[in-house]
Amino acid sequence: MHRVLVLGAGKIGRAIAMFLQSAGDFRVRVADANAAALTKLQKMVPVETIVADASDATQLRFLMQDCDSVISALAYFANPAVAAAAVESSTSYFDLTEDVATTRAVRQHAEQCAEGCILMPQCGLAPGFISIAASHLMQQFESLDSVHMRVGALPQFPSNALKYNLTWSTDGLINEYCNPCEAIHEGELQDVLPLEGCEEFLLDGIRYEAFNTSGGLGSLCETMRGKVRELNYRTIRYLGHCELMRFLLNDLRLSERRQLVKEILERAIPVTWQDVVITFVNVSGTKNGQFVQLTDARKIYHQDIAGQHWSAIQITTAASICAAVDLHAQKKLPNRGFVRQEDIRFDDFITNRFGRYYAASSEAM
C-alpha cells in the first residue's frame, strides 16, 4: 500500500484525498494548520488527519517519516521548504505550483534525491496535463513548427462584467496575471508580458479569448528550445475579461498592490462550483512529408463523485496529481531526481484510473 501525505485540506486538498482514499490501495494522511478545514474534510472523506504547521521543518520531517510520497496542496511559496524536507526524508514529492521561481527552487534539491525518490512539481492542470497532451501531439511529427496551448477554468453561467468566478487559488490567479511569461519565438526562449497577445477562437459554437499568462508551460520551454519555431501558453476566458483586467492591473497599477487585488476579488467575485475546464492544444509541423496541424480539445464539467459534488477545477487538478503519484507507485516514471510532466506517457496517463477523467468530453484529432 502506497503511503501518501497530503499537505493542505483546502478545496484541492480535499479532492486529492477523496480520489486517493476512494482508490482503496493508498494510505492517506492529510495535514493542515487549520483544524476546522480538517474537520470539514473528515465529514466528506474518511482519512487520517493531523493538525500541523507546514512551515516548521521539524514537523514536516516527522510527518513524512513513514510516507512514500508527499503531495503539496499548499500555497506556492510553501513548496521549496516541503521539497527540501522530502529529500531529507527520502520521500517523493509532488506539487501543483504554476510559479516559475518556486519550481526552480524545488529543482535545486533534485541532485540530493536518493534512489526511488523523485521531485515532480507542476502536476496540476496547467502546468500539468496540458504539457502531457502537447508532448503527445508533438511526438507524432517529423519536424515541428508551432505549439499553442490554451487552458481555462470558467464559470458555466457567467453573470458579472468580468464573466468570471473564483474557482481556485486567488494568489495563483494574480501571479498568472502579473508575472512575466515564458515563450519560444523563432526558436529562442523569451519573456512576454502577461495579459498581452489576446486572441479569439471558436469552440463548440462559443467564442472565447485567450491571452498570455505566467507558468502554464511548465518545463516545456526548456525541453523544446531550438526544436520548435513557436511555443506559447495562454489562458482562456470569455470575451471582454482581458480588457477589464488590463485596466485594473496595468492602468490602475494594481499589479503593484497584489494583496489589495486579492481582497477586492475575494470580496466582490463569488466562488462557483458550477464550472467547466477547457483544454485546447494546436500543434503544426511536418508529418509524412506534409505540413499539417493536429488538435486536442477537451471540456470537463463539474460532477458528483463518491457521493459529493466537485467542481471541474477540483476534478482536473486532483486527477492530474493523483495520476502522477499512481504512475510513480507503479514504477512508470523515472526513478530518481527531477521529473517533468512531459516524462509521462500520454497513454499511461489517459488510461490511468485518475487520468481517465480527462478522457470524457474530448475531441482529439
C-alpha positions in Angstrom: 0.0 0.0 0.0 1.5 3.3 -1.1 1.6 5.8 1.8 0.8 9.4 0.9 0.9 12.6 3.0 -1.3 15.4 1.6 -0.4 18.8 2.9 -3.4 21.2 2.7 -7.0 20.5 3.3 -8.5 23.2 1.1 -10.7 22.5 -1.8 -8.0 20.9 -3.9 -6.5 19.0 -1.0 -10.0 17.6 -0.2 -10.4 16.4 -3.8 -7.0 14.8 -3.8 -7.8 13.0 -0.5 -11.1 11.8 -2.0 -9.5 10.3 -5.1 -6.7 8.5 -3.3 -8.9 7.2 -0.5 -11.6 6.0 -2.9 -9.0 4.0 -4.9 -8.6 1.6 -1.9 -4.9 1.0 -2.2 -3.4 4.2 -0.8 -2.9 5.0 2.9 -3.8 8.7 3.1 -2.9 11.2 5.8 -3.8 14.9 5.5 -2.1 17.6 7.5 -3.2 21.3 7.8 -2.7 24.0 10.3 -6.4 24.8 10.2 -8.3 22.3 12.4 -11.6 23.5 11.0 -10.5 22.6 7.5 -9.6 19.1 8.7 -12.9 18.7 10.4 -14.7 19.6 7.2 -12.6 17.1 5.2 -13.3 14.3 7.6 -17.1 14.8 7.1 -16.5 14.3 3.4 -13.7 11.7 3.2 -12.7 9.2 6.0 -9.0 9.8 6.1 -6.4 10.2 8.9 -5.9 13.9 9.7 -3.3 15.8 11.8 -3.0 19.5 12.7 0.5 20.6 11.7 2.4 23.6 10.6 4.0 23.1 7.2 6.3 26.0 7.7 8.0 24.0 10.5 10.8 21.8 9.0 10.9 19.5 12.1 7.1 18.9 11.8 7.4 18.2 8.1 10.1 15.6 8.5 8.1 13.9 11.3 5.0 13.8 9.1 7.0 12.3 6.2 9.0 9.7 8.1 6.7 6.7 7.2 5.4 8.0 3.9 6.3 7.0 0.3 5.1 10.3 -1.3 4.1 13.8 -0.2 1.7 16.0 -2.1 1.7 19.7 -1.5 -1.7 21.4 -2.0 -0.3 24.4 -0.2 0.2 28.0 -1.5 3.1 28.0 -4.0 5.5 29.9 -1.6 5.5 27.0 0.9 6.7 24.4 -1.6 10.5 24.8 -1.5 10.6 24.0 2.2 8.4 21.0 1.7 10.6 19.7 -1.2 13.7 20.1 1.0 12.1 18.1 3.8 11.0 15.5 1.3 14.6 15.0 0.0 15.9 14.7 3.6 13.2 12.1 4.3 13.7 10.2 1.0 10.0 10.9 0.2 8.9 11.5 -3.3 7.5 15.0 -3.8 4.6 16.3 -5.9 3.1 19.8 -6.1 0.6 21.9 -8.1 2.6 25.1 -8.5 2.4 27.4 -11.5 5.1 29.7 -10.1 8.3 29.6 -12.1 10.6 30.7 -9.3 9.2 28.1 -7.0 9.8 25.3 -9.4 13.4 26.4 -9.9 13.8 26.4 -6.1 12.3 22.9 -5.9 14.6 21.6 -8.6 17.7 22.7 -6.8 17.2 19.8 -4.4 17.0 17.1 -7.1 20.6 16.1 -7.1 20.3 15.1 -3.4 17.5 12.6 -4.1 18.0 9.0 -3.1 17.2 6.2 -5.4 13.4 5.9 -5.7 12.9 9.5 -4.6 11.6 12.0 -7.2 10.7 15.7 -7.2 7.8 16.3 -9.6 6.3 19.8 -9.4 3.7 21.3 -11.6 1.4 18.3 -11.6 -2.0 20.0 -12.0 -4.0 21.2 -15.0 -1.7 23.9 -16.4 1.1 23.3 -15.9 0.5 19.6 -15.7 -1.9 17.7 -18.0 -1.6 20.4 -20.8 2.1 19.6 -21.2 1.4 15.8 -21.3 -1.2 16.4 -24.1 1.1 18.8 -26.0 4.0 16.4 -25.8 1.9 13.6 -27.1 0.9 15.5 -30.2 4.5 16.7 -30.8 5.8 13.2 -30.8 3.6 12.5 -33.9 5.6 14.9 -36.1 8.8 14.5 -38.1 9.6 18.2 -37.5 7.7 20.9 -35.5 6.7 24.4 -36.4 4.3 25.7 -33.7 2.7 24.6 -30.4 -0.1 26.6 -29.0 -1.5 25.6 -25.6 -4.7 27.1 -24.2 -6.4 26.4 -20.9 -9.3 28.0 -18.9 -11.3 27.2 -15.8 -14.6 29.2 -16.4 -17.9 29.6 -14.7 -20.6 27.6 -16.6 -23.0 30.5 -16.0 -21.1 33.9 -16.1 -23.1 36.7 -14.6 -20.8 39.7 -14.0 -18.7 42.1 -16.1 -15.6 40.0 -15.8 -17.6 37.0 -16.9 -15.6 35.1 -14.2 -15.9 33.5 -10.9 -13.2 32.4 -8.5 -12.6 28.7 -9.0 -9.1 28.1 -7.4 -6.3 29.9 -5.6 -6.6 33.7 -5.8 -2.8 34.1 -5.2 -2.1 31.8 -8.1 -4.5 33.7 -10.3 -2.9 37.0 -9.5 0.6 35.5 -10.1 -0.5 34.3 -13.6 -1.9 37.8 -14.5 1.1 39.7 -13.2 4.3 37.7 -13.7 6.4 37.6 -16.9 5.5 34.7 -19.2 7.9 32.3 -21.0 7.5 31.6 -24.7 9.6 30.4 -27.7 9.6 32.7 -30.7 11.6 31.9 -33.8 13.3 29.1 -31.9 14.5 31.2 -29.0 13.3 31.5 -25.4 11.9 34.9 -24.5 9.8 36.6 -21.8 6.5 38.1 -22.9 4.1 40.3 -21.0 1.1 38.9 -19.2 -2.4 40.0 -20.5 -0.9 40.6 -23.9 -1.3 38.6 -27.2 -5.1 38.5 -26.8 -6.7 36.4 -29.5 -10.2 35.0 -30.2 -11.2 31.4 -31.1 -14.4 29.4 -31.5 -15.1 26.1 -29.8 -18.5 24.3 -29.8 -20.1 27.5 -31.2 -18.9 29.6 -28.3 -16.4 32.4 -28.9 -13.5 32.7 -26.3 -10.5 34.9 -25.9 -7.0 33.8 -24.8 -4.1 35.8 -23.6 -0.6 35.4 -22.1 -0.4 34.3 -18.5 2.6 33.0 -16.5 3.6 29.5 -15.6 1.4 27.3 -17.8 4.2 25.9 -19.9 5.9 24.2 -17.0 9.3 23.0 -18.3 8.4 22.8 -22.0 10.3 25.9 -23.0 13.5 24.3 -21.7 12.7 21.0 -23.3 11.7 22.4 -26.7 14.1 25.3 -27.1 15.7 25.1 -30.5 13.3 22.4 -31.6 10.2 24.4 -32.5 9.7 27.8 -34.1 6.9 28.9 -31.8 5.6 27.7 -28.5 3.3 29.6 -26.2 0.6 29.3 -23.5 -2.5 31.4 -23.0 -5.4 31.4 -20.5 -8.9 31.1 -21.9 -11.7 33.4 -20.7 -15.0 34.7 -22.1 -14.8 37.8 -24.3 -14.0 41.1 -22.5 -12.3 39.7 -19.5 -8.7 40.6 -20.6 -9.5 44.3 -21.3 -11.0 44.7 -17.8 -8.1 43.0 -16.1 -5.6 45.2 -18.0 -7.5 48.2 -16.7 -7.3 47.0 -13.1 -3.8 45.7 -13.1 -2.0 47.9 -15.6 -3.8 51.2 -16.0 -4.7 51.5 -12.2 -1.3 49.9 -11.4 -2.9 47.4 -9.0 -0.3 44.8 -10.1 1.9 46.7 -7.7 -0.6 46.0 -4.8 -1.3 42.3 -5.1 -2.7 41.9 -1.6 -5.3 44.6 -2.4 -6.2 42.9 -5.7 -6.7 39.7 -3.7 -9.0 41.4 -1.2 -11.0 43.1 -4.0 -11.5 39.8 -5.9 -12.4 37.7 -2.9 -14.8 40.3 -1.6 -16.6 41.0 -4.9 -16.3 37.9 -7.1 -18.1 34.8 -5.7 -16.8 31.3 -5.8 -18.7 28.8 -8.0 -18.8 25.0 -8.1 -20.6 25.1 -11.4 -17.6 25.4 -13.8 -16.1 24.0 -16.9 -12.4 23.4 -17.7 -11.3 23.8 -21.3 -8.0 22.5 -22.7 -7.1 23.3 -26.3 -3.8 22.3 -27.9 -2.8 23.0 -31.5 0.5 21.6 -33.0 1.6 22.1 -36.5 4.6 20.7 -38.4 5.7 18.1 -40.9 4.1 14.7 -40.9 4.6 12.2 -43.7 6.2 14.9 -45.7 3.2 17.3 -45.4 2.6 20.4 -43.4 -0.3 19.6 -41.1 -2.0 20.6 -37.8 -3.2 18.3 -35.0 -5.6 19.4 -32.3 -6.6 18.1 -28.9 -9.6 19.8 -27.3 -11.4 18.8 -24.1 -14.2 20.1 -21.9 -14.6 18.7 -18.3 -17.6 19.8 -16.2 -18.3 19.7 -12.5 -19.9 16.4 -11.4 -20.8 14.1 -8.5 -18.1 11.7 -7.4 -18.1 9.4 -4.4 -21.4 10.9 -3.2 -20.1 14.5 -3.2 -20.3 17.4 -5.8 -16.9 18.5 -7.1 -16.0 21.4 -9.3 -14.3 20.9 -12.7 -11.1 22.6 -11.4 -11.1 20.3 -8.4 -11.5 17.2 -10.5 -9.0 18.1 -13.2 -6.3 19.3 -10.8 -6.7 16.5 -8.3 -6.9 13.8 -11.1 -3.6 15.1 -12.6 -1.6 14.9 -9.5 -3.1 11.7 -8.3 -2.3 10.1 -11.7 1.3 11.2 -11.3 1.5 9.7 -7.9 -0.1 6.5 -9.1 2.2 6.2 -12.1 5.2 6.7 -9.7 3.9 3.9 -7.4 3.5 1.7 -10.5 7.2 2.5 -11.4 6.1 4.0 -14.8 8.1 7.3 -14.2 11.8 7.9 -13.9 13.0 6.6 -10.5 15.2 9.4 -9.2 15.6 13.2 -9.2 13.6 15.9 -11.1 10.7 14.6 -13.2 9.0 16.7 -15.8 5.3 16.5 -16.9 6.5 15.6 -20.4 8.2 12.5 -19.0 4.7 11.0 -18.5 3.5 8.9 -21.5 0.1 10.2 -22.6 -1.4 6.7 -23.0 -0.3 5.8 -19.4 -2.0 9.0 -18.1 -5.3 8.9 -20.0 -5.9 5.2 -19.2 -5.0 5.7 -15.5 -7.8 5.4 -13.1 -7.4 9.1 -12.2 -6.3 10.4 -15.5 -9.4 8.9 -17.2 -11.4 11.9 -16.0 -9.8 13.8 -18.9 -10.9 11.2 -21.4 -14.6 12.3 -21.2 -15.8 15.2 -23.4 -12.7 15.2 -25.6 -12.1 15.7 -29.3 -8.6 14.7 -30.3 -7.8 15.0 -33.9 
